[in-house]
Amino acid sequence: MLQQVITLRSNLFAQVMTVRSNMLQQEIAVIRSMLQHVMAVISNLLQQVISVRSNILQQAMAARRNMLQLVMTVRTSMLQQVMP
């Protein structure tokens, strides 16, 4: 009888450990999936930031070129007025 109790207890403990292991593996899989999703979101955000920054730099360069062209036009006009 005592041997049966010991065997039953041992089997029950083994089952509990198996269930715990399975649950832990499932939790790890869920966490891994969540981390992959977070990393994908971060990657997309970084790509958007890079794109926006590139667009801002391009617009700034275009504005600078336009300003330089305007300055050159004004200088040319002023020179033409001074020296006809």
PDB file with SEQRES, HELIX, SHEET and CRYST1 records, atoms N, CA, C and O in Angstrom:
SEQRES   1 A   84  MET LEU GLN GLN VAL ILE THR LEU ARG SER ASN LEU PHE          
SEQRES   2 A   84  ALA GLN VAL MET THR VAL ARG SER ASN MET LEU GLN GLN          
SEQRES   3 A   84  GLU ILE ALA VAL ILE ARG SER MET LEU GLN HIS VAL MET          
SEQRES   4 A   84  ALA VAL ILE SER ASN LEU LEU GLN GLN VAL ILE SER VAL          
SEQRES   5 A   84  ARG SER ASN ILE LEU GLN GLN ALA MET ALA ALA ARG ARG          
SEQRES   6 A   84  ASN MET LEU GLN LEU VAL MET THR VAL ARG THR SER MET          
SEQRES   7 A   84  LEU GLN GLN VAL MET PRO                                      
HELIX    1 AA1 LEU A    2  VAL A   82  1                                  81    
CRYST1    1.000    1.000    1.000  90.00  90.00  90.00 P 1           1          
ATOM      1  N   MET A   1       0.825  -1.192   0.000  1.00  0.00           N  
ATOM      2  CA  MET A   1       0.000   0.000   0.000  1.00  0.00           C  
ATOM      3  C   MET A   1       0.876   1.265   0.000  1.00  0.00           C  
ATOM      4  O   MET A   1       0.624   2.208  -0.750  1.00  0.00           O  
ATOM      5  N   LEU A   2       1.899   1.262   0.850  1.00  0.00           N  
ATOM      6  CA  LEU A   2       2.793   2.411   0.908  1.00  0.00           C  
ATOM      7  C   LEU A   2       3.516   2.597  -0.421  1.00  0.00           C  
ATOM      8  O   LEU A   2       3.718   3.724  -0.872  1.00  0.00           O  
ATOM      9  N   GLN A   3       3.899   1.505  -1.036  1.00  0.00           N  
ATOM     10  CA  GLN A   3       4.574   1.577  -2.330  1.00  0.00           C  
ATOM     11  C   GLN A   3       3.646   2.168  -3.387  1.00  0.00           C  
ATOM     12  O   GLN A   3       4.095   2.932  -4.242  1.00  0.00           O  
ATOM     13  N   GLN A   4       2.363   1.826  -3.342  1.00  0.00           N  
ATOM     14  CA  GLN A   4       1.392   2.372  -4.297  1.00  0.00           C  
ATOM     15  C   GLN A   4       1.242   3.883  -4.108  1.00  0.00           C  
ATOM     16  O   GLN A   4       1.155   4.632  -5.082  1.00  0.00           O  
ATOM     17  N   VAL A   5       1.214   4.319  -2.858  1.00  0.00           N  
ATOM     18  CA  VAL A   5       1.106   5.753  -2.567  1.00  0.00           C  
ATOM     19  C   VAL A   5       2.346   6.478  -3.080  1.00  0.00           C  
ATOM     20  O   VAL A   5       2.248   7.552  -3.674  1.00  0.00           O  
ATOM     21  N   ILE A   6       3.512   5.881  -2.844  1.00  0.00           N  
ATOM     22  CA  ILE A   6       4.758   6.490  -3.317  1.00  0.00           C  
ATOM     23  C   ILE A   6       4.771   6.565  -4.836  1.00  0.00           C  
ATOM     24  O   ILE A   6       5.147   7.589  -5.407  1.00  0.00           O  
ATOM     25  N   THR A   7       4.360   5.480  -5.494  1.00  0.00           N  
ATOM     26  CA  THR A   7       4.318   5.454  -6.958  1.00  0.00           C  
ATOM     27  C   THR A   7       3.309   6.466  -7.485  1.00  0.00           C  
ATOM     28  O   THR A   7       3.596   7.200  -8.430  1.00  0.00           O  
ATOM     29  N   LEU A   8       2.128   6.503  -6.874  1.00  0.00           N  
ATOM     30  CA  LEU A   8       1.087   7.446  -7.294  1.00  0.00           C  
ATOM     31  C   LEU A   8       1.571   8.884  -7.121  1.00  0.00           C  
ATOM     32  O   LEU A   8       1.379   9.730  -7.994  1.00  0.00           O  
ATOM     33  N   ARG A   9       2.196   9.140  -5.983  1.00  0.00           N  
ATOM     34  CA  ARG A   9       2.713  10.485  -5.725  1.00  0.00           C  
ATOM     35  C   ARG A   9       3.810  10.836  -6.733  1.00  0.00           C  
ATOM     36  O   ARG A   9       3.856  11.962  -7.229  1.00  0.00           O  
ATOM     37  N   SER A  10       4.667   9.911  -7.029  1.00  0.00           N  
ATOM     38  CA  SER A  10       5.733  10.139  -8.002  1.00  0.00           C  
ATOM     39  C   SER A  10       5.154  10.421  -9.383  1.00  0.00           C  
ATOM     40  O   SER A  10       5.604  11.333 -10.077  1.00  0.00           O  
ATOM     41  N   ASN A  11       4.156   9.637  -9.779  1.00  0.00           N  
ATOM     42  CA  ASN A  11       3.505   9.849 -11.084  1.00  0.00           C  
ATOM     43  C   ASN A  11       2.807  11.206 -11.135  1.00  0.00           C  
ATOM     44  O   ASN A  11       2.886  11.916 -12.138  1.00  0.00           O  
ATOM     45  N   LEU A  12       2.130  11.556 -10.055  1.00  0.00           N  
ATOM     46  CA  LEU A  12       1.437  12.841  -9.997  1.00  0.00           C  
ATOM     47  C   LEU A  12       2.439  13.989 -10.085  1.00  0.00           C  
ATOM     48  O   LEU A  12       2.204  14.971 -10.789  1.00  0.00           O  
ATOM     49  N   PHE A  13       3.549  13.863  -9.374  1.00  0.00           N  
ATOM     50  CA  PHE A  13       4.592  14.888  -9.421  1.00  0.00           C  
ATOM     51  C   PHE A  13       5.143  15.027 -10.839  1.00  0.00           C  
ATOM     52  O   PHE A  13       5.372  16.139 -11.316  1.00  0.00           O  
ATOM     53  N   ALA A  14       5.355  13.892 -11.509  1.00  0.00           N  
ATOM     54  CA  ALA A  14       5.858  13.919 -12.887  1.00  0.00           C  
ATOM     55  C   ALA A  14       4.858  14.616 -13.805  1.00  0.00           C  
ATOM     56  O   ALA A  14       5.253  15.384 -14.681  1.00  0.00           O  
ATOM     57  N   GLN A  15       3.573  14.353 -13.611  1.00  0.00           N  
ATOM     58  CA  GLN A  15       2.541  15.001 -14.431  1.00  0.00           C  
ATOM     59  C   GLN A  15       2.514  16.511 -14.176  1.00  0.00           C  
ATOM     60  O   GLN A  15       2.403  17.306 -15.109  1.00  0.00           O  
ATOM     61  N   VAL A  16       2.615  16.890 -12.906  1.00  0.00           N  
ATOM     62  CA  VAL A  16       2.627  18.315 -12.559  1.00  0.00           C  
ATOM     63  C   VAL A  16       3.828  19.000 -13.201  1.00  0.00           C  
ATOM     64  O   VAL A  16       3.704  20.097 -13.744  1.00  0.00           O  
ATOM     65  N   MET A  17       4.974  18.362 -13.140  1.00  0.00           N  
ATOM     66  CA  MET A  17       6.177  18.942 -13.737  1.00  0.00           C  
ATOM     67  C   MET A  17       6.038  19.053 -15.255  1.00  0.00           C  
ATOM     68  O   MET A  17       6.493  20.029 -15.852  1.00  0.00           O  
ATOM     69  N   THR A  18       5.411  18.055 -15.880  1.00  0.00           N  
ATOM     70  CA  THR A  18       5.182  18.109 -17.327  1.00  0.00           C  
ATOM     71  C   THR A  18       4.255  19.266 -17.675  1.00  0.00           C  
ATOM     72  O   THR A  18       4.509  20.006 -18.626  1.00  0.00           O  
ATOM     73  N   VAL A  19       3.181  19.423 -16.907  1.00  0.00           N  
ATOM     74  CA  VAL A  19       2.236  20.520 -17.151  1.00  0.00           C  
ATOM     75  C   VAL A  19       2.939  21.863 -16.959  1.00  0.00           C  
ATOM     76  O   VAL A  19       2.773  22.778 -17.765  1.00  0.00           O  
ATOM     77  N   ARG A  20       3.715  21.973 -15.900  1.00  0.00           N  
ATOM     78  CA  ARG A  20       4.450  23.223 -15.663  1.00  0.00           C  
ATOM     79  C   ARG A  20       5.413  23.517 -16.810  1.00  0.00           C  
ATOM     80  O   ARG A  20       5.520  24.657 -17.262  1.00  0.00           O  
ATOM     81  N   SER A  21       6.101  22.499 -17.270  1.00  0.00           N  
ATOM     82  CA  SER A  21       7.040  22.678 -18.378  1.00  0.00           C  
ATOM     83  C   SER A  21       6.308  23.128 -19.638  1.00  0.00           C  
ATOM     84  O   SER A  21       6.764  24.027 -20.344  1.00  0.00           O  
ATOM     85  N   ASN A  22       5.164  22.493 -19.912  1.00  0.00           N  
ATOM     86  CA  ASN A  22       4.374  22.874 -21.090  1.00  0.00           C  
ATOM     87  C   ASN A  22       3.879  24.312 -20.977  1.00  0.00           C  
ATOM     88  O   ASN A  22       3.918  25.067 -21.948  1.00  0.00           O  
ATOM     89  N   MET A  23       3.416  24.684 -19.792  1.00  0.00           N  
ATOM     90  CA  MET A  23       2.937  26.053 -19.595  1.00  0.00           C  
ATOM     91  C   MET A  23       4.077  27.049 -19.771  1.00  0.00           C  
ATOM     92  O   MET A  23       3.901  28.109 -20.372  1.00  0.00           O  
ATOM     93  N   LEU A  24       5.234  26.703 -19.245  1.00  0.00           N  
ATOM     94  CA  LEU A  24       6.393  27.586 -19.381  1.00  0.00           C  
ATOM     95  C   LEU A  24       6.783  27.748 -20.847  1.00  0.00           C  
ATOM     96  O   LEU A  24       7.109  28.850 -21.289  1.00  0.00           O  
ATOM     97  N   GLN A  25       6.751  26.659 -21.591  1.00  0.00           N  
ATOM     98  CA  GLN A  25       7.071  26.732 -23.019  1.00  0.00           C  
ATOM     99  C   GLN A  25       6.059  27.603 -23.759  1.00  0.00           C  
ATOM    100  O   GLN A  25       6.424  28.368 -24.652  1.00  0.00           O  
ATOM    101  N   GLN A  26       4.778  27.482 -23.379  1.00  0.00           N  
ATOM    102  CA  GLN A  26       3.751  28.316 -24.009  1.00  0.00           C  
ATOM    103  C   GLN A  26       3.961  29.788 -23.662  1.00  0.00           C  
ATOM    104  O   GLN A  26       3.829  30.660 -24.521  1.00  0.00           O  
ATOM    105  N   GLU A  27       4.289  30.058 -22.402  1.00  0.00           N  
ATOM    106  CA  GLU A  27       4.547  31.441 -21.998  1.00  0.00           C  
ATOM    107  C   GLU A  27       5.741  32.013 -22.758  1.00  0.00           C  
ATOM    108  O   GLU A  27       5.713  33.160 -23.202  1.00  0.00           O  
ATOM    109  N   ILE A  28       6.782  31.208 -22.901  1.00  0.00           N  
ATOM    110  CA  ILE A  28       7.964  31.656 -23.648  1.00  0.00           C  
ATOM    111  C   ILE A  28       7.594  31.950 -25.098  1.00  0.00           C  
ATOM    112  O   ILE A  28       8.052  32.939 -25.669  1.00  0.00           O  
ATOM    113  N   ALA A  29       6.766  31.091 -25.693  1.00  0.00           N  
ATOM    114  CA  ALA A  29       6.345  31.300 -27.083  1.00  0.00           C  
ATOM    115  C   ALA A  29       5.542  32.593 -27.216  1.00  0.00           C  
ATOM    116  O   ALA A  29       5.725  33.343 -28.175  1.00  0.00           O  
ATOM    117  N   VAL A  30       4.656  32.853 -26.258  1.00  0.00           N  
ATOM    118  CA  VAL A  30       3.854  34.081 -26.294  1.00  0.00           C  
ATOM    119  C   VAL A  30       4.752  35.306 -26.138  1.00  0.00           C  
ATOM    120  O   VAL A  30       4.604  36.289 -26.863  1.00  0.00           O  
ATOM    121  N   ILE A  31       5.678  35.240 -25.193  1.00  0.00           N  
ATOM    122  CA  ILE A  31       6.598  36.368 -24.979  1.00  0.00           C  
ATOM    123  C   ILE A  31       7.454  36.599 -26.216  1.00  0.00           C  
ATOM    124  O   ILE A  31       7.674  37.741 -26.619  1.00  0.00           O  
ATOM    125  N   ARG A  32       7.933  35.520 -26.814  1.00  0.00           N  
ATOM    126  CA  ARG A  32       8.749  35.642 -28.027  1.00  0.00           C  
ATOM    127  C   ARG A  32       7.935  36.293 -29.150  1.00  0.00           C  
ATOM    128  O   ARG A  32       8.438  37.157 -29.868  1.00  0.00           O  
ATOM    129  N   SER A  33       6.695  35.876 -29.292  1.00  0.00           N  
ATOM    130  CA  SER A  33       5.826  36.451 -30.326  1.00  0.00           C  
ATOM    131  C   SER A  33       5.587  37.938 -30.066  1.00  0.00           C  
ATOM    132  O   SER A  33       5.628  38.754 -30.987  1.00  0.00           O  
ATOM    133  N   MET A  34       5.337  38.277 -28.803  1.00  0.00           N  
ATOM    134  CA  MET A  34       5.123  39.685 -28.464  1.00  0.00           C  
ATOM    135  C   MET A  34       6.374  40.508 -28.740  1.00  0.00           C  
ATOM    136  O   MET A  34       6.283  41.622 -29.256  1.00  0.00           O  
ATOM    137  N   LEU A  35       7.537  39.969 -28.401  1.00  0.00           N  
ATOM    138  CA  LEU A  35       8.788  40.684 -28.662  1.00  0.00           C  
ATOM    139  C   LEU A  35       9.019  40.879 -30.155  1.00  0.00           C  
ATOM    140  O   LEU A  35       9.478  41.937 -30.585  1.00  0.00           O  
ATOM    141  N   GLN A  36       8.700  39.853 -30.943  1.00  0.00           N  
ATOM    142  CA  GLN A  36       8.851  39.986 -32.393  1.00  0.00           C  
ATOM    143  C   GLN A  36       7.935  41.079 -32.925  1.00  0.00           C  
ATOM    144  O   GLN A  36       8.326  41.858 -33.794  1.00  0.00           O  
ATOM    145  N   HIS A  37       6.710  41.132 -32.396  1.00  0.00           N  
ATOM    146  CA  HIS A  37       5.767  42.168 -32.824  1.00  0.00           C  
ATOM    147  C   HIS A  37       6.285  43.556 -32.433  1.00  0.00           C  
ATOM    148  O   HIS A  37       6.245  44.488 -33.237  1.00  0.00           O  
ATOM    149  N   VAL A  38       6.768  43.688 -31.203  1.00  0.00           N  
ATOM    150  CA  VAL A  38       7.303  44.969 -30.741  1.00  0.00           C  
ATOM    151  C   VAL A  38       8.494  45.389 -31.596  1.00  0.00           C  
ATOM    152  O   VAL A  38       8.612  46.556 -31.971  1.00  0.00           O  
ATOM    153  N   MET A  39       9.375  44.442 -31.903  1.00  0.00           N  
ATOM    154  CA  MET A  39      10.540  44.759 -32.733  1.00  0.00           C  
ATOM    155  C   MET A  39      10.108  45.192 -34.140  1.00  0.00           C  
ATOM    156  O   MET A  39      10.710  46.094 -34.723  1.00  0.00           O  
ATOM    157  N   ALA A  40       9.078  44.558 -34.678  1.00  0.00           N  
ATOM    158  CA  ALA A  40       8.580  44.947 -36.003  1.00  0.00           C  
ATOM    159  C   ALA A  40       8.010  46.363 -35.961  1.00  0.00           C  
ATOM    160  O   ALA A  40       8.241  47.157 -36.873  1.00  0.00           O  
ATOM    161  N   VAL A  41       7.267  46.676 -34.904  1.00  0.00           N  
ATOM    162  CA  VAL A  41       6.703  48.023 -34.761  1.00  0.00           C  
ATOM    163  C   VAL A  41       7.824  49.054 -34.639  1.00  0.00           C  
ATOM    164  O   VAL A  41       7.778  50.104 -35.280  1.00  0.00           O  
ATOM    165  N   ILE A  42       8.828  48.753 -33.818  1.00  0.00           N  
ATOM    166  CA  ILE A  42       9.960  49.671 -33.651  1.00  0.00           C  
ATOM    167  C   ILE A  42      10.696  49.859 -34.972  1.00  0.00           C  
ATOM    168  O   ILE A  42      11.085  50.974 -35.318  1.00  0.00           O  
ATOM    169  N   SER A  43      10.884  48.771 -35.707  1.00  0.00           N  
ATOM    170  CA  SER A  43      11.563  48.858 -36.999  1.00  0.00           C  
ATOM    171  C   SER A  43      10.784  49.752 -37.960  1.00  0.00           C  
ATOM    172  O   SER A  43      11.367  50.589 -38.649  1.00  0.00           O  
ATOM    173  N   ASN A  44       9.471  49.572 -38.002  1.00  0.00           N  
ATOM    174  CA  ASN A  44       8.638  50.409 -38.875  1.00  0.00           C  
ATOM    175  C   ASN A  44       8.709  51.875 -38.460  1.00  0.00           C  
ATOM    176  O   ASN A  44       8.794  52.763 -39.308  1.00  0.00           O  
ATOM    177  N   LEU A  45       8.674  52.123 -37.156  1.00  0.00           N  
ATOM    178  CA  LEU A  45       8.764  53.507 -36.681  1.00  0.00           C  
ATOM    179  C   LEU A  45      10.103  54.129 -37.046  1.00  0.00           C  
ATOM    180  O   LEU A  45      10.160  55.287 -37.461  1.00  0.00           O  
ATOM    181  N   LEU A  46      11.170  53.372 -36.896  1.00  0.00           N  
ATOM    182  CA  LEU A  46      12.493  53.889 -37.265  1.00  0.00           C  
ATOM    183  C   LEU A  46      12.570  54.195 -38.756  1.00  0.00           C  
ATOM    184  O   LEU A  46      13.151  55.203 -39.158  1.00  0.00           O  
ATOM    185  N   GLN A  47      11.984  53.324 -39.575  1.00  0.00           N  
ATOM    186  CA  GLN A  47      11.974  53.579 -41.016  1.00  0.00           C  
ATOM    187  C   GLN A  47      11.198  54.852 -41.330  1.00  0.00           C  
ATOM    188  O   GLN A  47      11.595  55.628 -42.199  1.00  0.00           O  
ATOM    189  N   GLN A  48      10.087  55.067 -40.619  1.00  0.00           N  
ATOM    190  CA  GLN A  48       9.305  56.281 -40.835  1.00  0.00           C  
ATOM    191  C   GLN A  48      10.094  57.516 -40.403  1.00  0.00           C  
ATOM    192  O   GLN A  48      10.073  58.541 -41.085  1.00  0.00           O  
ATOM    193  N   VAL A  49      10.786  57.416 -39.276  1.00  0.00           N  
ATOM    194  CA  VAL A  49      11.598  58.541 -38.794  1.00  0.00           C  
ATOM    195  C   VAL A  49      12.687  58.873 -39.808  1.00  0.00           C  
ATOM    196  O   VAL A  49      12.925  60.041 -40.114  1.00  0.00           O  
ATOM    197  N   ILE A  50      13.343  57.845 -40.323  1.00  0.00           N  
ATOM    198  CA  ILE A  50      14.398  58.062 -41.319  1.00  0.00           C  
ATOM    199  C   ILE A  50      13.824  58.715 -42.567  1.00  0.00           C  
ATOM    200  O   ILE A  50      14.429  59.627 -43.130  1.00  0.00           O  
ATOM    201  N   SER A  51      12.660  58.250 -42.997  1.00  0.00           N  
ATOM    202  CA  SER A  51      12.025  58.813 -44.190  1.00  0.00           C  
ATOM    203  C   SER A  51      11.634  60.275 -43.964  1.00  0.00           C  
ATOM    204  O   SER A  51      11.873  61.126 -44.821  1.00  0.00           O  
ATOM    205  N   VAL A  52      11.040  60.557 -42.819  1.00  0.00           N  
ATOM    206  CA  VAL A  52      10.631  61.936 -42.514  1.00  0.00           C  
ATOM    207  C   VAL A  52      11.856  62.841 -42.431  1.00  0.00           C  
ATOM    208  O   VAL A  52      11.849  63.957 -42.951  1.00  0.00           O  
ATOM    209  N   ARG A  53      12.904  62.354 -41.774  1.00  0.00           N  
ATOM    210  CA  ARG A  53      14.123  63.161 -41.659  1.00  0.00           C  
ATOM    211  C   ARG A  53      14.725  63.434 -43.031  1.00  0.00           C  
ATOM    212  O   ARG A  53      15.179  64.545 -43.306  1.00  0.00           O  
ATOM    213  N   SER A  54      14.727  62.428 -43.881  1.00  0.00           N  
ATOM    214  CA  SER A  54      15.249  62.608 -45.233  1.00  0.00           C  
ATOM    215  C   SER A  54      14.422  63.641 -45.990  1.00  0.00           C  
ATOM    216  O   SER A  54      14.973  64.501 -46.678  1.00  0.00           O  
ATOM    217  N   ASN A  55      13.109  63.556 -45.864  1.00  0.00           N  
ATOM    218  CA  ASN A  55      12.237  64.530 -46.534  1.00  0.00           C  
ATOM    219  C   ASN A  55      12.482  65.941 -46.014  1.00  0.00           C  
ATOM    220  O   ASN A  55      12.522  66.895 -46.791  1.00  0.00           O  
ATOM    221  N   ILE A  56      12.646  66.071 -44.704  1.00  0.00           N  
ATOM    222  CA  ILE A  56      12.907  67.392 -44.119  1.00  0.00           C  
ATOM    223  C   ILE A  56      14.227  67.952 -44.642  1.00  0.00           C  
ATOM    224  O   ILE A  56      14.313  69.131 -44.987  1.00  0.00           O  
ATOM    225  N   LEU A  57      15.253  67.106 -44.699  1.00  0.00           N  
ATOM    226  CA  LEU A  57      16.548  67.567 -45.216  1.00  0.00           C  
ATOM    227  C   LEU A  57      16.447  67.984 -46.679  1.00  0.00           C  
ATOM    228  O   LEU A  57      17.025  68.993 -47.081  1.00  0.00           O  
ATOM    229  N   GLN A  58      15.714  67.209 -47.475  1.00  0.00           N  
ATOM    230  CA  GLN A  58      15.543  67.562 -48.885  1.00  0.00           C  
ATOM    231  C   GLN A  58      14.806  68.889 -49.023  1.00  0.00           C  
ATOM    232  O   GLN A  58      15.166  69.723 -49.854  1.00  0.00           O  
ATOM    233  N   GLN A  59      13.768  69.081 -48.202  1.00  0.00           N  
ATOM    234  CA  GLN A  59      13.023  70.337 -48.259  1.00  0.00           C  
ATOM    235  C   GLN A  59      13.888  71.506 -47.801  1.00  0.00           C  
ATOM    236  O   GLN A  59      13.807  72.600 -48.360  1.00  0.00           O  
ATOM    237  N   ALA A  60      14.708  71.277 -46.792  1.00  0.00           N  
ATOM    238  CA  ALA A  60      15.594  72.344 -46.311  1.00  0.00           C  
ATOM    239  C   ALA A  60      16.609  72.720 -47.383  1.00  0.00           C  
ATOM    240  O   ALA A  60      16.895  73.900 -47.585  1.00  0.00           O  
ATOM    241  N   MET A  61      17.150  71.720 -48.066  1.00  0.00           N  
ATOM    242  CA  MET A  61      18.108  72.005 -49.137  1.00  0.00           C  
ATOM    243  C   MET A  61      17.428  72.745 -50.285  1.00  0.00           C  
ATOM    244  O   MET A  61      18.006  73.672 -50.854  1.00  0.00           O  
ATOM    245  N   ALA A  62      16.217  72.345 -50.625  1.00  0.00           N  
ATOM    246  CA  ALA A  62      15.484  73.034 -51.692  1.00  0.00           C  
ATOM    247  C   ALA A  62      15.189  74.476 -51.286  1.00  0.00           C  
ATOM    248  O   ALA A  62      15.313  75.389 -52.102  1.00  0.00           O  
ATOM    249  N   ALA A  63      14.803  74.682 -50.037  1.00  0.00           N  
ATOM    250  CA  ALA A  63      14.532  76.044 -49.557  1.00  0.00           C  
ATOM    251  C   ALA A  63      15.804  76.884 -49.589  1.00  0.00           C  
ATOM    252  O   ALA A  63      15.767  78.064 -49.937  1.00  0.00           O  
ATOM    253  N   ARG A  64      16.915  76.278 -49.228  1.00  0.00           N  
ATOM    254  CA  ARG A  64      18.188  77.009 -49.259  1.00  0.00           C  
ATOM    255  C   ARG A  64      18.562  77.386 -50.689  1.00  0.00           C  
ATOM    256  O   ARG A  64      18.998  78.509 -50.945  1.00  0.00           O  
ATOM    257  N   ARG A  65      18.390  76.441 -51.629  1.00  0.00           N  
ATOM    258  CA  ARG A  65      18.666  76.755 -53.038  1.00  0.00           C  
ATOM    259  C   ARG A  65      17.767  77.884 -53.526  1.00  0.00           C  
ATOM    260  O   ARG A  65      18.228  78.796 -54.213  1.00  0.00           O  
ATOM    261  N   ASN A  66      16.498  77.827 -53.176  1.00  0.00           N  
ATOM    262  CA  ASN A  66      15.565  78.879 -53.592  1.00  0.00           C  
ATOM    263  C   ASN A  66      15.969  80.228 -53.005  1.00  0.00           C  
ATOM    264  O   ASN A  66      15.902  81.255 -53.680  1.00  0.00           O  
ATOM    265  N   MET A  67      16.392  80.211 -51.732  1.00  0.00           N  
ATOM    266  CA  MET A  67      16.817  81.459 -51.099  1.00  0.00           C  
ATOM    267  C   MET A  67      18.059  82.010 -51.789  1.00  0.00           C  
ATOM    268  O   MET A  67      18.145  83.214 -52.032  1.00  0.00           O  
ATOM    269  N   LEU A  68      19.017  81.151 -52.106  1.00  0.00           N  
ATOM    270  CA  LEU A  68      20.225  81.610 -52.802  1.00  0.00           C  
ATOM    271  C   LEU A  68      19.884  82.161 -54.184  1.00  0.00           C  
ATOM    272  O   LEU A  68      20.455  83.165 -54.611  1.00  0.00           O  
ATOM    273  N   GLN A  69      18.965  81.515 -54.876  1.00  0.00           N  
ATOM    274  CA  GLN A  69      18.548  82.018 -56.190  1.00  0.00           C  
ATOM    275  C   GLN A  69      17.887  83.383 -56.051  1.00  0.00           C  
ATOM    276  O   GLN A  69      18.112  84.278 -56.865  1.00  0.00           O  
ATOM    277  N   LEU A  70      17.073  83.535 -55.016  1.00  0.00           N  
ATOM    278  CA  LEU A  70      16.416  84.819 -54.780  1.00  0.00           C  
ATOM    279  C   LEU A  70      17.451  85.901 -54.460  1.00  0.00           C  
ATOM    280  O   LEU A  70      17.357  87.020 -54.963  1.00  0.00           O  
ATOM    281  N   VAL A  71      18.427  85.569 -53.631  1.00  0.00           N  
ATOM    282  CA  VAL A  71      19.490  86.529 -53.298  1.00  0.00           C  
ATOM    283  C   VAL A  71      20.246  86.921 -54.557  1.00  0.00           C  
ATOM    284  O   VAL A  71      20.527  88.101 -54.766  1.00  0.00           O  
ATOM    285  N   MET A  72      20.577  85.955 -55.396  1.00  0.00           N  
ATOM    286  CA  MET A  72      21.298  86.256 -56.638  1.00  0.00           C  
ATOM    287  C   MET A  72      20.444  87.124 -57.561  1.00  0.00           C  
ATOM    288  O   MET A  72      20.963  88.028 -58.215  1.00  0.00           O  
ATOM    289  N   THR A  73      19.158  86.857 -57.617  1.00  0.00           N  
ATOM    290  CA  THR A  73      18.266  87.669 -58.453  1.00  0.00           C  
ATOM    291  C   THR A  73      18.213  89.105 -57.941  1.00  0.00           C  
ATOM    292  O   THR A  73      18.276  90.051 -58.726  1.00  0.00           O  
ATOM    293  N   VAL A  74      18.096  89.264 -56.626  1.00  0.00           N  
ATOM    294  CA  VAL A  74      18.048  90.610 -56.036  1.00  0.00           C  
ATOM    295  C   VAL A  74      19.371  91.332 -56.276  1.00  0.00           C  
ATOM    296  O   VAL A  74      19.372  92.514 -56.622  1.00  0.00           O  
ATOM    297  N   ARG A  75      20.487  90.646 -56.098  1.00  0.00           N  
ATOM    298  CA  ARG A  75      21.798  91.272 -56.331  1.00  0.00           C  
ATOM    299  C   ARG A  75      21.938  91.701 -57.791  1.00  0.00           C  
ATOM    300  O   ARG A  75      22.394  92.807 -58.084  1.00  0.00           O  
ATOM    301  N   THR A  76      21.544  90.825 -58.689  1.00  0.00           N  
ATOM    302  CA  THR A  76      21.622  91.162 -60.117  1.00  0.00           C  
ATOM    303  C   THR A  76      20.761  92.378 -60.420  1.00  0.00           C  
ATOM    304  O   THR A  76      21.175  93.275 -61.154  1.00  0.00           O  
ATOM    305  N   SER A  77      19.574  92.402 -59.858  1.00  0.00           N  
ATOM    306  CA  SER A  77      18.668  93.533 -60.081  1.00  0.00           C  
ATOM    307  C   SER A  77      19.260  94.822 -59.520  1.00  0.00           C  
ATOM    308  O   SER A  77      19.192  95.876 -60.153  1.00  0.00           O  
ATOM    309  N   MET A  78      19.839  94.727 -58.331  1.00  0.00           N  
ATOM    310  CA  MET A  78      20.445  95.918 -57.728  1.00  0.00           C  
ATOM    311  C   MET A  78      21.636  96.401 -58.551  1.00  0.00           C  
ATOM    312  O   MET A  78      21.818  97.605 -58.732  1.00  0.00           O  
ATOM    313  N   LEU A  79      22.449  95.467 -59.050  1.00  0.00           N  
ATOM    314  CA  LEU A  79      23.597  95.847 -59.876  1.00  0.00           C  
ATOM    315  C   LEU A  79      23.133  96.496 -61.176  1.00  0.00           C  
ATOM    316  O   LEU A  79      23.752  97.449 -61.651  1.00  0.00           O  
ATOM    317  N   GLN A  80      22.071  95.994 -61.741  1.00  0.00           N  
ATOM    318  CA  GLN A  80      21.562  96.573 -62.984  1.00  0.00           C  
ATOM    319  C   GLN A  80      21.039  97.983 -62.754  1.00  0.00           C  
ATOM    320  O   GLN A  80      21.127  98.838 -63.636  1.00  0.00           O  
ATOM    321  N   GLN A  81      20.495  98.223 -61.564  1.00  0.00           N  
ATOM    322  CA  GLN A  81      19.997  99.565 -61.263  1.00  0.00           C  
ATOM    323  C   GLN A  81      21.151 100.530 -61.014  1.00  0.00           C  
ATOM    324  O   GLN A  81      21.079 101.702 -61.382  1.00  0.00           O  
ATOM    325  N   VAL A  82      22.209 100.032 -60.388  1.00  0.00           N  
ATOM    326  CA  VAL A  82      23.355 100.892 -60.082  1.00  0.00           C  
ATOM    327  C   VAL A  82      24.167 101.149 -61.338  1.00  0.00           C  
ATOM    328  O   VAL A  82      24.592 102.275 -61.596  1.00  0.00           O  
ATOM    329  N   MET A  83      24.383 100.086 -62.125  1.00  0.00           N  
ATOM    330  CA  MET A  83      25.188 100.220 -63.340  1.00  0.00           C  
ATOM    331  C   MET A  83      24.328  99.824 -64.545  1.00  0.00           C  
ATOM    332  O   MET A  83      24.312  98.664 -64.957  1.00  0.00           O  
ATOM    333  N   PRO A  84      23.625 100.797 -65.095  1.00  0.00           N  
ATOM    334  CA  PRO A  84      22.734 100.477 -66.236  1.00  0.00           C  
ATOM    335  C   PRO A  84      23.467 100.123 -67.505  1.00  0.00           C  
ATOM    336  O   PRO A  84      22.836  99.838 -68.523  1.00  0.00           O  
TER     337      PRO A  84                                                      
END                                                                             
